[in-house]
Amino acid sequence: MQGTNQKDGIKLEVIYMGKGDDICVIFLKGPAPINVLQDIETQLLKDADEYEMFTGHGNYQISVTRDNGEYDSYGRCEIAPYWDFDIQSFEPMPEE
């Protein structure tokens, strides 16, 4: 699912070295205050494990957009806002 806020997309370059907290953001492009980056990191770590986002060790180019969620006609939240991650490319770690 693509995020609804495409114009404010953030680009990340991530190195993935294995399960757990072995995800390292090495490049960021786009406007984002520190608290937003912390929110993105928290969800990225959760989603990486839950949805098995990363299939191999290496560098991933990821586009990040904010989905504002869904609310009913009374303003009650039906789907909470979240960050949407779209893997644009993958470069495996070189064999030694």
N, CA, C and O atoms as a GROMACS GRO file, in nm:
protein
  384
    1MET      N    1   0.084  -0.116   0.000
    1MET     CA    2   0.000   0.000   0.000
    1MET      C    3   0.089   0.123   0.000
    1MET      O    4   0.182   0.132   0.080
    2GLN      N    5   0.064   0.215  -0.086
    2GLN     CA    6   0.142   0.338  -0.093
    2GLN      C    7   0.088   0.440   0.006
    2GLN      O    8  -0.033   0.449   0.028
    3GLY      N    9   0.178   0.516   0.065
    3GLY     CA   10   0.137   0.623   0.155
    3GLY      C   11   0.065   0.732   0.076
    3GLY      O   12   0.082   0.743  -0.045
    4THR      N   13  -0.015   0.811   0.146
    4THR     CA   14  -0.096   0.912   0.079
    4THR      C   15  -0.026   1.047   0.069
    4THR      O   16  -0.076   1.137   0.002
    5ASN      N   17   0.088   1.063   0.134
    5ASN     CA   18   0.156   1.191   0.137
    5ASN      C   19   0.283   1.185   0.052
    5ASN      O   20   0.393   1.203   0.104
    6GLN      N   21   0.269   1.159  -0.077
    6GLN     CA   22   0.382   1.135  -0.165
    6GLN      C   23   0.477   1.253  -0.177
    6GLN      O   24   0.598   1.232  -0.188
    7LYS      N   25   0.427   1.376  -0.175
    7LYS     CA   26   0.514   1.492  -0.198
    7LYS      C   27   0.615   1.511  -0.085
    7LYS      O   28   0.720   1.573  -0.106
    8ASP      N   29   0.587   1.459   0.033
    8ASP     CA   30   0.677   1.474   0.147
    8ASP      C   31   0.755   1.346   0.173
    8ASP      O   32   0.800   1.323   0.285
    9GLY      N   33   0.772   1.264   0.071
    9GLY     CA   34   0.841   1.137   0.088
    9GLY      C   35   0.985   1.154   0.135
    9GLY      O   36   1.052   1.252   0.102
   10ILE      N   37   1.028   1.058   0.211
   10ILE     CA   38   1.164   1.055   0.263
   10ILE      C   39   1.233   0.936   0.201
   10ILE      O   40   1.174   0.829   0.189
   11LYS      N   41   1.358   0.953   0.162
   11LYS     CA   42   1.436   0.842   0.105
   11LYS      C   43   1.541   0.799   0.207
   11LYS      O   44   1.610   0.882   0.266
   12LEU      N   45   1.552   0.668   0.227
   12LEU     CA   46   1.651   0.612   0.318
   12LEU      C   47   1.740   0.515   0.242
   12LEU      O   48   1.695   0.447   0.150
   13GLU      N   49   1.866   0.510   0.281
   13GLU     CA   50   1.952   0.400   0.239
   13GLU      C   51   1.985   0.325   0.367
   13GLU      O   52   2.034   0.382   0.464
   14VAL      N   53   1.956   0.196   0.365
   14VAL     CA   54   1.966   0.113   0.484
   14VAL      C   55   2.058  -0.005   0.458
   14VAL      O   56   2.053  -0.066   0.351
   15ILE      N   57   2.142  -0.036   0.555
   15ILE     CA   58   2.221  -0.160   0.550
   15ILE      C   59   2.154  -0.258   0.645
   15ILE      O   60   2.130  -0.228   0.761
   16TYR      N   61   2.125  -0.376   0.593
   16TYR     CA   62   2.065  -0.483   0.673
   16TYR      C   63   2.166  -0.595   0.689
   16TYR      O   64   2.218  -0.649   0.590
   17MET      N   65   2.195  -0.630   0.814
   17MET     CA   66   2.296  -0.733   0.842
   17MET      C   67   2.239  -0.858   0.909
   17MET      O   68   2.314  -0.949   0.943
   18GLY      N   69   2.110  -0.863   0.930
   18GLY     CA   70   2.050  -0.980   0.993
   18GLY      C   71   1.936  -0.941   1.086
   18GLY      O   72   1.909  -0.823   1.106
   19LYS      N   73   1.872  -1.041   1.141
   19LYS     CA   74   1.757  -1.017   1.229
   19LYS      C   75   1.796  -0.938   1.352
   19LYS      O   76   1.913  -0.932   1.391
   20GLY      N   77   1.695  -0.877   1.412
   20GLY     CA   78   1.719  -0.798   1.533
   20GLY      C   79   1.739  -0.652   1.498
   20GLY      O   80   1.678  -0.600   1.404
   21ASP      N   81   1.823  -0.586   1.572
   21ASP     CA   82   1.848  -0.444   1.551
   21ASP      C   83   1.966  -0.419   1.457
   21ASP      O   84   2.030  -0.315   1.465
   22ASP      N   85   1.993  -0.512   1.368
   22ASP     CA   86   2.104  -0.499   1.275
   22ASP      C   87   2.062  -0.426   1.148
   22ASP      O   88   2.095  -0.468   1.037
   23ILE      N   89   1.989  -0.316   1.165
   23ILE     CA   90   1.948  -0.230   1.055
   23ILE      C   91   2.009  -0.094   1.082
   23ILE      O   92   1.990  -0.037   1.190
   24CYS      N   93   2.082  -0.042   0.985
   24CYS     CA   94   2.151   0.085   1.004
   24CYS      C   95   2.116   0.179   0.888
   24CYS      O   96   2.141   0.147   0.772
   25VAL      N   97   2.058   0.294   0.920
   25VAL     CA   98   2.031   0.396   0.819
   25VAL      C   99   2.162   0.470   0.794
   25VAL      O  100   2.219   0.530   0.885
   26ILE      N  101   2.210   0.466   0.669
   26ILE     CA  102   2.337   0.531   0.637
   26ILE      C  103   2.319   0.657   0.552
   26ILE      O  104   2.414   0.733   0.534
   27PHE      N  105   2.198   0.679   0.501
   27PHE     CA  106   2.173   0.798   0.421
   27PHE      C  107   2.027   0.834   0.432
   27PHE      O  108   1.940   0.747   0.433
   28LEU      N  109   1.999   0.964   0.440
   28LEU     CA  110   1.863   1.015   0.451
   28LEU      C  111   1.848   1.133   0.357
   28LEU      O  112   1.935   1.220   0.352
   29LYS      N  113   1.739   1.137   0.283
   29LYS     CA  114   1.709   1.251   0.197
   29LYS      C  115   1.563   1.287   0.218
   29LYS      O  116   1.474   1.204   0.199
   30GLY      N  117   1.538   1.409   0.257
   30GLY     CA  118   1.402   1.456   0.278
   30GLY      C  119   1.388   1.527   0.411
   30GLY      O  120   1.469   1.506   0.501
   31PRO      N  121   1.286   1.610   0.422
   31PRO     CA  122   1.267   1.686   0.544
   31PRO      C  123   1.204   1.600   0.654
   31PRO      O  124   1.097   1.542   0.636
   32ALA      N  125   1.273   1.592   0.768
   32ALA     CA  126   1.219   1.516   0.880
   32ALA      C  127   1.290   1.557   1.009
   32ALA      O  128   1.412   1.545   1.019
   33PRO      N  129   1.214   1.604   1.108
   33PRO     CA  130   1.275   1.634   1.236
   33PRO      C  131   1.315   1.504   1.308
   33PRO      O  132   1.269   1.396   1.272
   34ILE      N  133   1.400   1.516   1.409
   34ILE     CA  134   1.452   1.400   1.480
   34ILE      C  135   1.341   1.311   1.536
   34ILE      O  136   1.350   1.189   1.526
   35ASN      N  137   1.235   1.370   1.593
   35ASN     CA  138   1.129   1.288   1.651
   35ASN      C  139   1.057   1.205   1.543
   35ASN      O  140   1.011   1.094   1.571
   36VAL      N  141   1.047   1.259   1.421
   36VAL     CA  142   0.986   1.183   1.311
   36VAL      C  143   1.079   1.069   1.270
   36VAL      O  144   1.033   0.958   1.243
   37LEU      N  145   1.210   1.095   1.265
   37LEU     CA  146   1.306   0.990   1.231
   37LEU      C  147   1.303   0.878   1.334
   37LEU      O  148   1.316   0.760   1.299
   38GLN      N  149   1.286   0.913   1.461
   38GLN     CA  150   1.275   0.811   1.565
   38GLN      C  151   1.150   0.726   1.545
   38GLN      O  152   1.153   0.604   1.564
   39ASP      N  153   1.039   0.790   1.508
   39ASP     CA  154   0.914   0.720   1.480
   39ASP      C  155   0.931   0.626   1.361
   39ASP      O  156   0.884   0.512   1.363
   40ILE      N  157   0.998   0.675   1.256
   40ILE     CA  158   1.024   0.593   1.137
   40ILE      C  159   1.111   0.472   1.174
   40ILE      O  160   1.081   0.360   1.134
   41GLU      N  161   1.218   0.497   1.252
   41GLU     CA  162   1.307   0.388   1.291
   41GLU      C  163   1.232   0.281   1.372
   41GLU      O  164   1.250   0.162   1.349
   42THR      N  165   1.149   0.325   1.466
   42THR     CA  166   1.072   0.231   1.549
   42THR      C  167   0.983   0.143   1.463
   42THR      O  168   0.980   0.021   1.480
   43GLN      N  169   0.910   0.206   1.369
   43GLN     CA  170   0.821   0.128   1.284
   43GLN      C  171   0.900   0.041   1.185
   43GLN      O  172   0.858  -0.071   1.156
   44LEU      N  173   1.012   0.091   1.133
   44LEU     CA  174   1.094   0.012   1.040
   44LEU      C  175   1.144  -0.115   1.107
   44LEU      O  176   1.137  -0.223   1.048
   45LEU      N  177   1.194  -0.104   1.230
   45LEU     CA  178   1.241  -0.222   1.303
   45LEU      C  179   1.127  -0.321   1.326
   45LEU      O  180   1.146  -0.442   1.312
   46LYS      N  181   1.011  -0.270   1.363
   46LYS     CA  182   0.895  -0.356   1.387
   46LYS      C  183   0.849  -0.424   1.257
   46LYS      O  184   0.829  -0.545   1.253
   47ASP      N  185   0.833  -0.344   1.151
   47ASP     CA  186   0.785  -0.398   1.023
   47ASP      C  187   0.885  -0.493   0.960
   47ASP      O  188   0.846  -0.593   0.900
   48ALA      N  189   1.014  -0.464   0.975
   48ALA     CA  190   1.117  -0.551   0.917
   48ALA      C  191   1.106  -0.692   0.973
   48ALA      O  192   1.121  -0.790   0.901
   49ASP      N  193   1.079  -0.701   1.102
   49ASP     CA  194   1.065  -0.831   1.167
   49ASP      C  195   0.930  -0.894   1.137
   49ASP      O  196   0.922  -1.012   1.101
   50GLU      N  197   0.823  -0.816   1.151
   50GLU     CA  198   0.688  -0.868   1.135
   50GLU      C  199   0.656  -0.911   0.992
   50GLU      O  200   0.593  -1.014   0.971
   51TYR      N  201   0.699  -0.831   0.895
   51TYR     CA  202   0.666  -0.858   0.754
   51TYR      C  203   0.783  -0.915   0.674
   51TYR      O  204   0.772  -0.935   0.553
   52GLU      N  205   0.895  -0.940   0.742
   52GLU     CA  206   1.015  -0.993   0.676
   52GLU      C  207   1.048  -0.910   0.552
   52GLU      O  208   1.059  -0.963   0.441
   53MET      N  209   1.064  -0.780   0.573
   53MET     CA  210   1.089  -0.686   0.463
   53MET      C  211   1.220  -0.713   0.391
   53MET      O  212   1.229  -0.698   0.269
   54PHE      N  213   1.322  -0.752   0.466
   54PHE     CA  214   1.455  -0.767   0.409
   54PHE      C  215   1.484  -0.914   0.385
   54PHE      O  216   1.475  -0.997   0.476
   55THR      N  217   1.519  -0.946   0.260
   55THR     CA  218   1.540  -1.086   0.223
   55THR      C  219   1.686  -1.128   0.225
   55THR      O  220   1.716  -1.248   0.226
   56GLY      N  221   1.776  -1.033   0.225
   56GLY     CA  222   1.918  -1.067   0.225
   56GLY      C  223   2.000  -0.955   0.283
   56GLY      O  224   1.952  -0.842   0.297
   57HIS      N  225   2.125  -0.985   0.318
   57HIS     CA  226   2.215  -0.883   0.370
   57HIS      C  227   2.258  -0.791   0.257
   57HIS      O  228   2.294  -0.837   0.148
   58GLY      N  229   2.255  -0.661   0.283
   58GLY     CA  230   2.299  -0.566   0.182
   58GLY      C  231   2.240  -0.429   0.201
   58GLY      O  232   2.186  -0.397   0.307
   59ASN      N  233   2.249  -0.347   0.095
   59ASN     CA  234   2.198  -0.209   0.097
   59ASN      C  235   2.060  -0.204   0.032
   59ASN      O  236   2.039  -0.259  -0.076
   60TYR      N  237   1.969  -0.138   0.098
   60TYR     CA  238   1.833  -0.119   0.049
   60TYR      C  239   1.806   0.030   0.033
   60TYR      O  240   1.837   0.109   0.123
   61GLN      N  241   1.749   0.069  -0.080
   61GLN     CA  242   1.699   0.204  -0.101
   61GLN      C  243   1.549   0.198  -0.072
   61GLN      O  244   1.476   0.121  -0.135
   62ILE      N  245   1.504   0.279   0.023
   62ILE     CA  246   1.365   0.272   0.068
   62ILE      C  247   1.301   0.409   0.060
   62ILE      O  248   1.357   0.508   0.106
   63SER      N  249   1.182   0.414   0.000
   63SER     CA  250   1.101   0.535  -0.002
   63SER      C  251   1.003   0.526   0.115
   63SER      O  252   0.937   0.424   0.134
   64VAL      N  253   0.994   0.633   0.192
   64VAL     CA  254   0.909   0.635   0.310
   64VAL      C  255   0.804   0.745   0.295
   64VAL      O  256   0.839   0.860   0.268
   65THR      N  257   0.677   0.710   0.311
   65THR     CA  258   0.569   0.809   0.307
   65THR      C  259   0.478   0.788   0.427
   65THR      O  260   0.473   0.679   0.484
   66ARG      N  261   0.407   0.890   0.462
   66ARG     CA  262   0.315   0.885   0.576
   66ARG      C  263   0.174   0.861   0.526
   66ARG      O  264   0.124   0.937   0.443
   67ASP      N  265   0.110   0.758   0.575
   67ASP     CA  266  -0.031   0.735   0.548
   67ASP      C  267  -0.107   0.789   0.667
   67ASP      O  268  -0.080   0.752   0.781
   68ASN      N  269  -0.201   0.877   0.641
   68ASN     CA  270  -0.271   0.946   0.749
   68ASN      C  271  -0.379   0.862   0.816
   68ASN      O  272  -0.450   0.912   0.903
   69GLY      N  273  -0.392   0.737   0.776
   69GLY     CA  274  -0.492   0.650   0.838
   69GLY      C  275  -0.631   0.678   0.784
   69GLY      O  276  -0.649   0.753   0.689
   70GLU      N  277  -0.729   0.616   0.849
   70GLU     CA  278  -0.868   0.635   0.808
   70GLU      C  279  -0.952   0.665   0.931
   70GLU      O  280  -0.932   0.608   1.038
   71TYR      N  281  -1.048   0.756   0.912
   71TYR     CA  282  -1.137   0.796   1.020
   71TYR      C  283  -1.280   0.788   0.971
   71TYR      O  284  -1.308   0.812   0.853
   72ASP      N  285  -1.372   0.753   1.062
   72ASP     CA  286  -1.513   0.746   1.022
   72ASP      C  287  -1.574   0.886   1.023
   72ASP      O  288  -1.504   0.984   1.051
   73SER      N  289  -1.702   0.896   0.993
   73SER     CA  290  -1.767   1.026   0.981
   73SER      C  291  -1.776   1.100   1.115
   73SER      O  292  -1.805   1.220   1.117
   74TYR      N  293  -1.751   1.030   1.227
   74TYR     CA  294  -1.752   1.093   1.359
   74TYR      C  295  -1.611   1.129   1.405
   74TYR      O  296  -1.592   1.178   1.517
   75GLY      N  297  -1.512   1.105   1.320
   75GLY     CA  298  -1.375   1.138   1.353
   75GLY      C  299  -1.302   1.031   1.433
   75GLY      O  300  -1.191   1.054   1.480
   76ARG      N  301  -1.365   0.914   1.449
   76ARG     CA  302  -1.300   0.804   1.522
   76ARG      C  303  -1.202   0.734   1.429
   76ARG      O  304  -1.230   0.710   1.311
   77CYS      N  305  -1.088   0.702   1.484
   77CYS     CA  306  -0.982   0.638   1.406
   77CYS      C  307  -1.017   0.492   1.379
   77CYS      O  308  -1.040   0.415   1.472
   78GLU      N  309  -1.020   0.454   1.251
   78GLU     CA  310  -1.044   0.315   1.213
   78GLU      C  311  -0.912   0.246   1.180
   78GLU      O  312  -0.892   0.130   1.216
   79ILE      N  313  -0.823   0.316   1.111
   79ILE     CA  314  -0.688   0.267   1.084
   79ILE      C  315  -0.593   0.378   1.126
   79ILE      O  316  -0.599   0.489   1.074
   80ALA      N  317  -0.506   0.348   1.222
   80ALA     CA  318  -0.415   0.448   1.277
   80ALA      C  319  -0.315   0.494   1.170
   80ALA      O  320  -0.278   0.415   1.084
   81PRO      N  321  -0.271   0.620   1.176
   81PRO     CA  322  -0.167   0.666   1.084
   81PRO      C  323  -0.041   0.581   1.098
   81PRO      O  324  -0.011   0.530   1.207
   82TYR      N  325   0.032   0.564   0.989
   82TYR     CA  326   0.153   0.481   0.991
   82TYR      C  327   0.247   0.525   0.880
   82TYR      O  328   0.210   0.599   0.789
   83TRP      N  329   0.371   0.477   0.890
   83TRP     CA  330   0.472   0.500   0.786
   83TRP      C  331   0.468   0.383   0.689
   83TRP      O  332   0.463   0.267   0.731
   84ASP      N  333   0.472   0.414   0.561
   84ASP     CA  334   0.469   0.312   0.456
   84ASP      C  335   0.609   0.304   0.394
   84ASP      O  336   0.666   0.405   0.354
   85PHE      N  337   0.663   0.183   0.388
   85PHE     CA  338   0.798   0.161   0.335
   85PHE      C  339   0.789   0.089   0.201
   85PHE      O  340   0.725  -0.016   0.190
   86ASP      N  341   0.854   0.145   0.100
   86ASP     CA  342   0.855   0.086  -0.032
   86ASP      C  343   1.001   0.067  -0.074
   86ASP      O  344   1.072   0.164  -0.099
   87ILE      N  345   1.045  -0.058  -0.083
   87ILE     CA  346   1.182  -0.087  -0.121
   87ILE      C  347   1.199  -0.058  -0.270
   87ILE      O  348   1.134  -0.120  -0.354
   88GLN      N  349   1.287   0.037  -0.302
   88GLN     CA  350   1.310   0.078  -0.441
   88GLN      C  351   1.417  -0.006  -0.508
   88GLN      O  352   1.407  -0.038  -0.626
   89SER      N  353   1.521  -0.043  -0.430
   89SER     CA  354   1.628  -0.125  -0.488
   89SER      C  355   1.702  -0.198  -0.377
   89SER      O  356   1.692  -0.165  -0.259
   90PHE      N  357   1.777  -0.298  -0.418
   90PHE     CA  358   1.856  -0.379  -0.325
   90PHE      C  359   1.990  -0.413  -0.390
   90PHE      O  360   1.995  -0.454  -0.507
   91GLU      N  361   2.097  -0.397  -0.314
   91GLU     CA  362   2.230  -0.437  -0.360
   91GLU      C  363   2.290  -0.528  -0.255
   91GLU      O  364   2.317  -0.485  -0.143
   92PRO      N  365   2.311  -0.657  -0.290
   92PRO     CA  366   2.363  -0.750  -0.190
   92PRO      C  367   2.506  -0.715  -0.148
   92PRO      O  368   2.580  -0.649  -0.221
   93MET      N  369   2.542  -0.762  -0.029
   93MET     CA  370   2.678  -0.743   0.020
   93MET      C  371   2.772  -0.821  -0.071
   93MET      O  372   2.739  -0.931  -0.114
   94PRO      N  373   2.890  -0.764  -0.101
   94PRO     CA  374   2.984  -0.835  -0.187
   94PRO      C  375   3.038  -0.962  -0.118
   94PRO      O  376   3.061  -0.964   0.003
   95GLU      N  377   3.056  -1.065  -0.196
   95GLU     CA  378   3.115  -1.190  -0.145
   95GLU      C  379   3.264  -1.168  -0.122
   95GLU      O  380   3.330  -1.104  -0.203
   96GLU      N  381   3.316  -1.221  -0.014
   96GLU     CA  382   3.460  -1.205   0.012
   96GLU      C  383   3.532  -1.334  -0.014
   96GLU      O  384   3.654  -1.341   0.002
   0.00000   0.00000   0.00000
